[in-house]
């Protein structure tokens, strides 16, 4: 049940990253929170399987660090890909 708190933390971190990075209009509002929640959920699950309980500070710390690192790495990459794709389509259509 504590994984739900980790997922919420990851989504909130992802939402903060969405508003911290430029070109918000080129990506959906739900993309960064989804990436953050997924990163927090995967890391929380791995730590749980490794035997680290929710009573330790480690899963809570990782639930903040993993989505931050993941979203700051993935979202600019996806934004650059979108910018490149849009420029290619504009050139192809002669706009």
Secondary structure as UniProt FT lines:
FT   HELIX           2..20
FT   HELIX           24..26
FT   HELIX           29..49
FT   TURN            50..51
FT   TURN            54..55
FT   HELIX           58..93
//
